[in-house]
Amino acid sequence: MNFQVDETNQEIRDMVRHFAIEVISPRAKEIDEKDEFFPDIVEKAGELGILSMELSEEEGGIDCGTLASVMCNEEISRASAAVSNVIGAIHLHLGLLHRFGSKAQKQRWIPALSSGKQIGGFAITEPDSGSDAASIKTSAVRNGDNWVINGSKCFITLAPVSDMLIVLTSTDPTKGVHGLTCFIVEKGTPGLKVGPKESMMGQHGVPVSSVYFDDCTISKENMFGEEGQGFKIMMSGLDGTRLDVAACALGLSQAAFELASNYAANRKQFGQPIGNFQGVGFMLAEMATEIEAGRLLLYRAAQYRDAGIPYTKEASMAKYFCSDNAMMHTTNAVQIFGGYGYSKEYPLERFMRDAKICQIYDGTSQIHRLIIMRNVLKEYKEFTCN
Ligand SMILES: Cc1cc2nc3c(=O)[nH]c(=O)nc-3n(C[C@H](O)[C@H](O)[C@H](O)COP(=O)(O)OP(=O)(O)OC[C@H]3O[C@@H](n4cnc5c(N)ncnc54)[C@H](O)[C@@H]3O)c2cc1C
């Protein structure tokens, strides 16, 4: 077991850290306040190869693996969780296209998305199907060489600015999870309507909306993967994106911890730095330990993915642990800053608002405990003490 970051990954991380400090950090407050999308930052990330890090060189990527990719996303989140979220969403699309896209779909979308010039959304959730994603009702019915989609999706990240959506539909309600199929629906397709951008608690600047399908007709060439493979595609995509959410949460914890530690070492009350009071200093000690523990969980899950080892349980562990910690750490950092933490003069309150969604999307923290629980019960069913 090697706890050192190798030289190549260190170089890539340093390049991304520089980008985060120079380009993203100065914009983070404004993005939050104006709640405006940031296409220029996404394109710049595309130029630097940050969006396509995991793609092969043939596909225009740098093939540096998931470990490097999550290290970089942590750096980006230290500057802005909103930018980290968008980069994670693009990684998700590129990963899915790489694994399940047809030749034509790869040619059409991989260069467009990896350059940051075009954007995609992944539409699973519906008003009555959230955690129970297999219960979706949006239907796709075959009509000759076309498929006709009807239904609606809600809370779709980037939908208002997306050039394409990967949509999970039910093509055969009698087959349960084996009756789900994904399709690519391009912006402007007749019958597709994108709802207005919704107002959210945190990660401002990342537009989210509902989408509606009213006899939305697409060619059979738009089927993504095979008929009945939709659930498998969704789960495989979510395993990967959970690592990006964990990295985003970790970046928030790290940023909050750094500011809180510096503040506690310098802010004096009762004639001494507040960090000397155990009530404050122990919060920092726990943050430092939990951040390290979360990072190790995340890096292990990423290494499993790079090595082709199943990593669903490990991804869930990293996702819920880092997300729950990010919520606690950002809240405690606000506490350490006292009234200044509550003020918008400092970024702590933004970190706290940005952290909350990490516990909700891409599987809530409760659902990840369920996934771990099921895996553990299966693994230990035949356990004997020897
Ligand atoms: C900002 C934002 C962006 C999003 N982006 C996308 C996107 O791009 N694409 C997309 O498809 N979706 C997206 N979502 C939807 C998100 O994935 C869902 O909100 C999430 O899966 C939870 O579903 P729900 O909101 O319907 O809550 P529910 O599933 O109704 O859950 C409500 C509560 O019950 C708990 N719960 C549910 N079932 C169980 C159980 N079996 N055991 C224990 N507790 C349980 C949950 O943990 C939660 O606390 C986004 C949501 C938000 C807010």
The ligand as an SDF file (V2000), in Angstrom:
LIG
                    3D

 53 58  0  0  0  0  0  0  0  0999 V2000
  -29.6560   20.6560   -7.0330 C   0  0  0  0  0  0  0  0  0  0  0  0
  -30.0920   19.3060   -7.4870 C   0  0  0  0  0  0  0  0  0  0  0  0
  -29.5490   18.7670   -8.6380 C   0  0  0  0  0  0  0  0  0  0  0  0
  -29.9680   17.5120   -9.0960 C   0  0  0  0  0  0  0  0  0  0  0  0
  -29.4930   17.0260  -10.2860 N   0  0  0  0  0  0  0  0  0  0  0  0
  -30.0470   15.9070  -10.8210 C   0  0  0  0  0  0  0  0  0  0  0  0
  -29.7190   15.4920  -12.1520 C   0  0  0  0  0  0  0  0  0  0  0  0
  -28.8960   16.0960  -12.8400 O   0  0  0  0  0  0  0  0  0  0  0  0
  -30.3400   14.4030  -12.6620 N   0  0  0  0  0  0  0  0  0  0  0  0
  -31.2640   13.6960  -11.9470 C   0  0  0  0  0  0  0  0  0  0  0  0
  -31.7940   12.7360  -12.4780 O   0  0  0  0  0  0  0  0  0  0  0  0
  -31.5840   14.0610  -10.6730 N   0  0  0  0  0  0  0  0  0  0  0  0
  -31.0140   15.1500  -10.1060 C   0  0  0  0  0  0  0  0  0  0  0  0
  -31.3600   15.5550   -8.8400 N   0  0  0  0  0  0  0  0  0  0  0  0
  -32.3060   14.7640   -8.0780 C   0  0  0  0  0  0  0  0  0  0  0  0
  -31.6580   14.0240   -6.9130 C   0  0  0  0  0  0  0  0  0  0  0  0
  -30.8430   12.9890   -7.3910 O   0  0  0  0  0  0  0  0  0  0  0  0
  -32.7950   13.5510   -5.9880 C   0  0  0  0  0  0  0  0  0  0  0  0
  -33.2810   14.7150   -5.3430 O   0  0  0  0  0  0  0  0  0  0  0  0
  -32.3340   12.5200   -4.9860 C   0  0  0  0  0  0  0  0  0  0  0  0
  -32.0460   11.3020   -5.6280 O   0  0  0  0  0  0  0  0  0  0  0  0
  -33.3880   12.2650   -3.9000 C   0  0  0  0  0  0  0  0  0  0  0  0
  -34.6520   12.0630   -4.4550 O   0  0  0  0  0  0  0  0  0  0  0  0
  -35.9100   12.9000   -3.8930 P   0  0  0  0  0  0  0  0  0  0  0  0
  -35.5220   14.3190   -3.8610 O   0  0  0  0  0  0  0  0  0  0  0  0
  -37.0940   12.5190   -4.6830 O   0  0  0  0  0  0  0  0  0  0  0  0
  -36.0740   12.4210   -2.3950 O   0  0  0  0  0  0  0  0  0  0  0  0
  -36.8010   11.0810   -1.8830 P   0  0  0  0  0  0  0  0  0  0  0  0
  -36.3090    9.9040   -2.6320 O   0  0  0  0  0  0  0  0  0  0  0  0
  -38.2660   11.3100   -1.8340 O   0  0  0  0  0  0  0  0  0  0  0  0
  -36.2320   11.0070   -0.4020 O   0  0  0  0  0  0  0  0  0  0  0  0
  -36.6940   11.8660    0.6480 C   0  0  0  0  0  0  0  0  0  0  0  0
  -35.9800   11.4520    1.9350 C   0  0  0  0  0  0  0  0  0  0  0  0
  -36.2930   10.0780    2.2500 O   0  0  0  0  0  0  0  0  0  0  0  0
  -35.0970    9.3330    2.3820 C   0  0  0  0  0  0  0  0  0  0  0  0
  -35.3040    7.9810    1.8530 N   0  0  0  0  0  0  0  0  0  0  0  0
  -35.8870    7.6180    0.6750 C   0  0  0  0  0  0  0  0  0  0  0  0
  -35.8730    6.2850    0.5420 N   0  0  0  0  0  0  0  0  0  0  0  0
  -35.2480    5.7870    1.6360 C   0  0  0  0  0  0  0  0  0  0  0  0
  -34.8940    4.4730    2.0900 C   0  0  0  0  0  0  0  0  0  0  0  0
  -35.1710    3.3870    1.3650 N   0  0  0  0  0  0  0  0  0  0  0  0
  -34.2500    4.3430    3.2730 N   0  0  0  0  0  0  0  0  0  0  0  0
  -33.9410    5.4360    4.0250 C   0  0  0  0  0  0  0  0  0  0  0  0
  -34.2510    6.7020    3.6530 N   0  0  0  0  0  0  0  0  0  0  0  0
  -34.8820    6.8720    2.4720 C   0  0  0  0  0  0  0  0  0  0  0  0
  -34.0480   10.0800    1.5540 C   0  0  0  0  0  0  0  0  0  0  0  0
  -32.7280    9.7820    1.9900 O   0  0  0  0  0  0  0  0  0  0  0  0
  -34.4510   11.5240    1.8210 C   0  0  0  0  0  0  0  0  0  0  0  0
  -33.9000   11.9430    3.0390 O   0  0  0  0  0  0  0  0  0  0  0  0
  -30.9210   16.7840   -8.3430 C   0  0  0  0  0  0  0  0  0  0  0  0
  -31.4440   17.3200   -7.1650 C   0  0  0  0  0  0  0  0  0  0  0  0
  -31.0580   18.5690   -6.7470 C   0  0  0  0  0  0  0  0  0  0  0  0
  -31.6880   19.1400   -5.4990 C   0  0  0  0  0  0  0  0  0  0  0  0
  1  2  1  0
  2  3  1  0
  2 52  2  0
  3  4  2  0
  4  5  1  0
  4 50  1  0
  5  6  2  0
  6  7  1  0
  6 13  1  0
  7  8  2  0
  7  9  1  0
  9 10  1  0
 10 11  2  0
 10 12  1  0
 12 13  2  0
 13 14  1  0
 14 15  1  0
 14 50  1  0
 15 16  1  0
 16 17  1  0
 16 18  1  0
 18 19  1  0
 18 20  1  0
 20 21  1  0
 20 22  1  0
 22 23  1  0
 23 24  1  0
 24 25  2  0
 24 26  1  0
 24 27  1  0
 27 28  1  0
 28 29  2  0
 28 30  1  0
 28 31  1  0
 31 32  1  0
 32 33  1  0
 33 34  1  0
 33 48  1  0
 34 35  1  0
 35 36  1  0
 35 46  1  0
 36 37  1  0
 36 45  1  0
 37 38  2  0
 38 39  1  0
 39 40  1  0
 39 45  2  0
 40 41  1  0
 40 42  2  0
 42 43  1  0
 43 44  2  0
 44 45  1  0
 46 47  1  0
 46 48  1  0
 48 49  1  0
 50 51  2  0
 51 52  1  0
 52 53  1  0
M  END
$$$$
